[in-house]
Amino acid sequence: MEDAHCPCLQKLIIRHCKELKQVPIGIDNLNHLNELFLCDMPEKFVAQLRKKVGELRHLLHRISYIRSYQGQSMEDLS
């Protein structure tokens, strides 16, 4: 995801990617992305976001609104 491909993307929803270990390459280049919704994602992936530090969090530092949904429960990861 390079900025030239999605220059105005403001919201991204990633759902049911049970094998996902990292965020999509280039997500840190999406300068207008301010909402990320993760639905039914692997616990290990979500746990990395809970840490608030590390490479994964660094890639998402511009995103002000991050939510994880597992079934009926929602967790704020912002």
For each residue, the residues with C-beta under 8 A, 3 or more apart:
1: 5 6 9 24 25 26 27 29 30
2: 5 6 26 29
3: 6 7 26 29 30 31
4: 7
5: 1 2
6: 1 2 3 9 30
7: 3 4 31 32
8: 32
9: 1 6 12 30 32 33
10: 32 33 34 35
11: 33 34 35 36 37
12: 9 27 30 33 35 36 37
13: 37 39
14: 17 20 24 36 37 38 39 41
15: 38 39 40
16: 39 40 41
17: 14 20 41 42
18: 40 41 42
19: 42
20: 14 17 41 42 45
21: 42 44 45
22: 25 56
23: 27 56 59 60
24: 1 14 27
25: 1 22
26: 1 2 3 29 30
27: 1 12 23 24 30 33 59 60
28: 58 59 60 61 62
29: 1 2 3 26
30: 1 3 6 9 12 26 27 33 62
31: 3 7 62
32: 7 8 9 10
33: 9 10 11 12 27 30 36 62 63
34: 10 11 62 63 64 65
35: 10 11 12 63 64 65 66
36: 11 12 14 33 60 63 65 66 67
37: 11 12 13 14 67 69
38: 14 15 41 45 46 49 66 67 68 69 77
39: 13 14 15 16 68 69
40: 15 16 18 69 70 71
41: 14 16 17 18 20 38 45 46 68 70
42: 17 18 19 20 21 45 46
43: 46 47
44: 21 47 48
45: 20 21 38 41 42 48 49
46: 38 41 42 43 49 50 68 70 75 77
47: 43 44 50 51
48: 44 45 51 54 56 57
49: 38 45 46 56 57 60 66 68 77
50: 46 47 77
51: 47 48 54 56 57
52: 57
53: 57
54: 48 51 57 58
55: 58 59
56: 22 23 48 49 51 59 60
57: 48 49 51 52 53 54 60 61
58: 28 54 55 61
59: 23 27 28 55 56
60: 23 27 28 36 49 56 57 63 66
61: 28 57 58
62: 28 30 31 33 34
63: 33 34 35 36 60 66 78
64: 34 35 78
65: 34 35 36 78
66: 35 36 38 49 60 63 76 77 78
67: 36 37 38 74 75 76 77 78
68: 38 39 41 46 49 74 75 77
69: 37 38 39 40 73 74 75
70: 40 41 46 73 75
71: 40
72:
73: 69 70
74: 67 68 69
75: 46 67 68 69 70
76: 66 67
77: 38 46 49 50 66 67 68
78: 63 64 65 66 67
